[in-house]
Amino acid sequence: MGKTYERIDGRLRTFIEDQPMFFTATAPLAADGTVNLSPKGLRGSWAVLDERTVAYLDFAGSNAETVAHLRENGRITLMWCAFTGPPTIVRVHGRGEPVFRDDPRWRDLIGHFPDIDTTLHGLRAIIVVRAELIRDTCGYAVPFMTYDADRDLHARRFAREDDASLDAYFTGKEHVATSIDGLPGLPLPLPPTPTR
C-alpha cells in the first residue's frame, strides 16, 4: 500500500511537479500550540530543487504560521494528492526554513520558478524543505476532482502593492509578524524585492 523512497526523482518527481496544489502542515513545540495546515496553489510556485529538497513560494496572506513554526523548530510535512488518474498521495516529511528577501540565496532560489510572475503575489519568502522521509500511500478514498484553472484573485489583489504598501499591509495584520501563539513570524520591515 505504501512505499518509502530515498529520493525525489523519476515518477515521484513528475507526480509532484504535475499537481495543481499541495498542502503544508507545521506546528509549534508547545503542546498546546496551534497546528497549522494550509493549501497551496498557483502552478509554477513550487519546485523540486534536487533529489531531497523541494521549495515553494510563500506569498502574501493574512498570517504567517508556517514561517513562525519553521523559524522555531523547522518541522514540516508537505502532501500532494492525486485528484485525477491513479490514486496516490505523496508526503515529504522534513526540515524547512524560510529564505527571506534579504538572504543571499534568494537570487539563486528564485530562478527555480520561471513560470510564475512573482511580482503579482506579494512574495515574502521562499520555503525550502529538506526531506527526511519520503513516502507514498494509496489515495483510494480521495475523490476525483477536476482542475479548471488557477484563481486570479490573489494576483489581482496583490499586484497593486509595492514594497512599501505591502510592508504596511503586513504590519497591519495581527498574525504576520507574530504567530497566533506569539512566535516570531515574518520579520518586518519587509526588505525590498531583489531584482533578478
C-alpha positions in Angstrom: 0.0 0.0 0.0 2.7 2.5 0.9 6.4 2.8 -0.1 9.3 4.8 1.3 11.7 6.5 -1.1 15.3 7.5 -0.8 15.0 10.4 -3.2 12.5 12.5 -5.2 13.1 11.5 -8.8 11.5 9.8 -11.8 7.8 9.1 -11.4 7.7 10.6 -7.9 9.2 13.9 -9.1 6.9 14.1 -12.1 3.9 13.5 -9.9 4.8 16.3 -7.5 5.5 18.7 -10.3 2.3 17.9 -12.1 -0.1 18.6 -9.2 -2.1 21.8 -9.3 -2.0 22.1 -5.5 -0.5 20.7 -2.3 -0.8 21.1 1.5 1.6 22.1 4.2 1.5 21.2 7.9 3.5 22.6 10.7 3.2 23.0 14.5 5.0 24.9 17.3 6.9 23.0 20.0 4.4 23.9 22.7 2.0 21.0 23.4 -1.0 23.4 23.5 0.2 25.3 20.4 -1.8 25.8 17.2 -1.2 23.2 14.5 -1.3 24.8 11.0 -2.5 23.2 7.8 -2.5 25.2 4.6 -3.4 24.6 1.0 -1.0 25.9 -1.6 -1.8 26.6 -5.3 -0.7 28.5 -8.3 1.0 26.3 -10.8 4.7 27.1 -11.0 5.0 28.2 -7.4 6.8 25.0 -6.2 9.8 23.1 -7.5 12.0 20.1 -6.8 15.5 21.5 -6.3 17.3 18.2 -6.0 16.6 14.6 -5.0 16.0 15.5 -1.4 15.0 19.2 -1.5 11.8 21.0 -2.6 10.9 24.7 -2.3 7.8 26.8 -2.7 7.0 30.5 -2.9 5.4 32.0 0.2 3.0 34.7 -1.0 1.2 37.5 0.9 -1.5 36.4 3.2 -3.2 37.3 6.4 -1.0 35.2 8.7 2.5 33.6 8.8 2.0 30.5 10.8 4.2 28.3 8.6 7.1 30.9 8.7 6.8 31.2 12.5 6.8 27.4 13.1 9.8 26.9 10.8 11.7 29.7 12.5 11.1 28.0 15.8 11.6 24.3 15.0 11.9 23.6 11.3 9.4 20.7 11.2 7.1 20.5 8.2 5.2 18.0 6.1 4.1 18.6 2.5 1.4 16.5 0.9 0.3 16.1 -2.7 -2.9 14.2 -3.6 -3.9 12.9 -7.0 -7.4 14.1 -7.8 -7.2 12.6 -11.3 -5.5 9.5 -12.6 -4.2 6.7 -10.3 -5.0 7.2 -6.6 -1.8 8.4 -5.0 -0.8 10.5 -2.0 2.8 11.7 -1.6 4.2 13.1 1.7 7.6 14.7 2.2 8.4 15.0 5.9 11.4 17.2 6.6 13.0 20.3 7.9 12.2 23.6 6.4 13.3 27.1 6.6 12.0 30.4 5.2 14.5 32.2 3.0 13.7 35.9 3.1 14.2 38.6 0.5 17.5 39.8 2.1 19.1 36.3 2.2 22.0 35.9 -0.3 20.5 32.6 -1.5 17.3 34.4 -2.8 18.6 35.2 -6.3 19.6 31.6 -6.9 16.4 30.1 -5.5 14.0 32.4 -7.3 15.4 31.1 -10.6 13.7 27.8 -9.9 10.3 29.4 -10.5 10.4 30.7 -14.1 6.8 30.1 -14.9 5.2 32.4 -12.4 5.2 36.2 -12.3 6.3 36.7 -8.7 5.6 40.5 -8.9 1.9 39.8 -8.8 1.6 38.0 -5.5 3.4 39.9 -2.7 6.2 37.3 -2.5 7.6 37.5 1.0 9.7 34.3 1.4 10.8 31.1 -0.3 10.3 28.0 1.8 13.0 25.4 1.4 12.3 21.9 2.7 14.9 19.1 3.0 13.3 15.7 3.0 13.9 13.3 5.9 11.2 10.9 5.0 9.5 10.5 1.6 6.5 8.2 1.3 3.6 7.5 -0.9 0.3 5.9 0.1 -2.8 4.9 -1.7 -5.4 7.6 -2.2 -8.3 5.1 -2.6 -10.7 7.4 -0.6 -9.6 10.7 -2.3 -12.3 11.8 -4.7 -11.9 12.5 -8.3 -12.0 16.3 -8.9 -11.2 18.3 -12.0 -8.7 21.2 -12.1 -10.2 24.0 -14.2 -7.7 26.9 -13.6 -5.8 28.8 -11.0 -7.9 31.6 -9.4 -6.7 35.1 -10.4 -8.0 36.7 -7.2 -4.6 36.6 -5.4 -2.8 38.2 -8.3 -5.5 40.9 -8.7 -5.4 41.7 -5.0 -1.6 42.0 -4.6 -0.4 43.2 -8.0 -1.3 46.7 -7.0 1.1 46.6 -4.0 4.7 47.9 -3.9 7.2 47.1 -1.3 6.2 49.9 1.0 2.4 49.3 0.8 3.0 45.5 1.2 5.0 46.2 4.3 2.2 48.4 5.7 -0.3 45.6 4.9 1.8 43.0 6.8 2.4 45.4 9.7 -1.4 45.9 10.0 -2.2 42.2 10.2 -2.3 40.7 13.7 -0.6 37.4 12.9 2.1 38.2 10.3 5.0 39.5 12.5 3.8 37.3 15.3 2.1 33.9 15.1 -1.2 33.0 16.8 0.8 31.5 19.6 3.1 34.5 19.9 6.1 33.2 18.0 8.2 35.4 15.7 6.7 35.3 12.3 7.6 37.4 9.2 10.5 39.8 10.0 9.4 43.4 9.4 10.0 45.8 8.0 9.9 43.8 4.8 13.2 44.0 2.8 12.9 45.3 -0.8 12.2 42.9 -3.5 15.6 41.8 -5.0 16.0 42.3 -8.7 16.6 39.1 -10.6 
